[in-house]
Amino acid sequence: MNLMNIVKPNVLNELKKGNKEVLQGLSPIVAMQYGLDLQKEVGVHNDPSPIDSNEVSKAMLEHLMADGAVKERLMKEIEERDKAFAEKVELAKQVTNEFEHGEAIKQITKEVTG
């Protein structure tokens, strides 16, 4: 049994009594979770939103892509990000190669002087 199993019912009981002070000091996410749990326990069900978020996202993306300046800026940002990533990969390869080469030299030196 963990502490949340003990604390959670007590907090929910206090919330049912209207005591919101039990939420003070908790992170907003934990406080929100208690609120959702209380709604679930009391039987409050929110109707699903009549707004389809996927359709809204598609419409916004289409609108942004229709605007040539925005599309161009996004493409440029993507290209810059890809270029920066490629440069980091190349640098990592160089460092790895130098490290491996350095380790090989140390090994040869140890064998020769050994």
C-alpha positions as CSV (number, residue, x, y, z in Angstrom):
1,M,0.0,0.0,0.0
2,N,1.4,3.4,-0.9
3,L,0.8,6.8,0.7
4,M,-1.5,7.9,-2.1
5,N,-4.0,5.1,-1.2
6,I,-4.3,6.6,2.3
7,V,-4.2,10.3,1.4
8,K,-6.4,10.2,-1.6
9,P,-9.7,9.2,0.1
10,N,-9.1,11.8,2.9
11,V,-8.5,14.6,0.4
12,L,-11.6,13.5,-1.6
13,N,-13.7,13.4,1.6
14,E,-12.6,16.9,2.5
15,L,-13.3,18.1,-1.1
16,K,-16.8,16.6,-0.8
17,K,-17.3,18.7,2.3
18,G,-16.3,21.8,0.3
19,N,-12.9,22.2,1.9
20,K,-10.7,23.4,-0.9
21,E,-7.8,24.2,1.4
22,V,-6.7,20.6,1.2
23,L,-5.5,21.4,-2.3
24,Q,-3.1,24.1,-1.1
25,G,0.6,23.1,-1.5
26,L,-0.2,20.5,-4.1
27,S,1.0,20.9,-7.7
28,P,-1.6,22.1,-10.1
29,I,-1.6,18.8,-11.9
30,V,-2.2,16.8,-8.7
31,A,-5.0,19.3,-7.6
32,M,-6.6,18.9,-11.1
33,Q,-6.4,15.1,-10.8
34,Y,-8.2,15.3,-7.4
35,G,-10.9,17.5,-9.1
36,L,-11.3,15.0,-11.9
37,D,-11.5,12.1,-9.5
38,L,-14.1,13.9,-7.5
39,Q,-16.1,14.6,-10.6
40,K,-15.9,10.9,-11.6
41,E,-16.9,9.8,-8.1
42,V,-19.8,12.2,-7.9
43,G,-20.9,11.2,-11.3
44,V,-20.3,14.4,-13.3
45,H,-19.8,13.5,-16.9
46,N,-18.7,16.0,-19.4
47,D,-20.2,15.7,-22.8
48,P,-17.7,15.1,-25.5
49,S,-16.7,18.3,-27.2
50,P,-18.6,19.0,-30.4
51,I,-15.4,20.3,-31.8
52,D,-13.2,17.7,-33.5
53,S,-9.7,18.7,-32.6
54,N,-8.2,16.7,-35.5
55,E,-10.3,18.6,-38.0
56,V,-9.3,21.9,-36.3
57,S,-5.7,20.9,-36.6
58,K,-6.0,20.0,-40.3
59,A,-7.8,23.3,-41.0
60,M,-5.2,25.3,-39.2
61,L,-2.4,23.5,-41.0
62,E,-4.1,24.0,-44.4
63,H,-4.6,27.7,-43.6
64,L,-0.9,28.1,-42.6
65,M,0.3,26.2,-45.7
66,A,-1.9,28.4,-47.9
67,D,0.0,31.4,-46.7
68,G,3.2,31.3,-48.7
69,A,5.3,33.3,-46.2
70,V,4.4,31.0,-43.4
71,K,5.1,27.9,-45.5
72,E,8.5,29.3,-46.6
73,R,9.4,30.2,-43.0
74,L,8.5,26.7,-41.7
75,M,10.5,25.1,-44.5
76,K,13.5,27.3,-43.8
77,E,13.3,26.4,-40.0
78,I,13.1,22.7,-40.8
79,E,16.1,22.9,-43.2
80,E,18.1,24.9,-40.6
81,R,17.2,22.3,-37.9
82,D,18.2,19.4,-40.2
83,K,21.5,21.2,-41.1
84,A,22.3,21.8,-37.4
85,F,21.6,18.2,-36.7
86,A,23.8,17.0,-39.5
87,E,26.6,19.2,-38.2
88,K,26.3,17.7,-34.7
89,V,26.3,14.2,-36.1
90,E,29.5,15.0,-38.1
91,L,31.1,16.5,-35.0
92,A,30.2,13.4,-33.0
93,K,31.7,11.2,-35.6
94,Q,34.9,13.2,-35.6
95,V,35.2,13.1,-31.8
96,T,34.5,9.4,-31.8
97,N,37.1,8.8,-34.5
98,E,39.7,11.0,-32.6
99,F,38.9,9.1,-29.4
100,E,39.3,5.7,-31.0
101,H,42.5,6.9,-32.7
102,G,43.9,8.3,-29.5
103,E,43.0,5.1,-27.6
104,A,44.8,3.0,-30.4
105,I,47.9,5.2,-30.1
106,K,47.9,4.7,-26.3
107,Q,47.6,1.0,-26.7
108,I,50.5,0.8,-29.2
109,T,52.6,3.0,-27.0
110,K,51.9,0.8,-24.0
111,E,52.8,-2.3,-26.0
112,V,56.0,-0.8,-27.4
113,T,57.2,0.6,-24.0
114,G,55.6,-2.3,-22.0
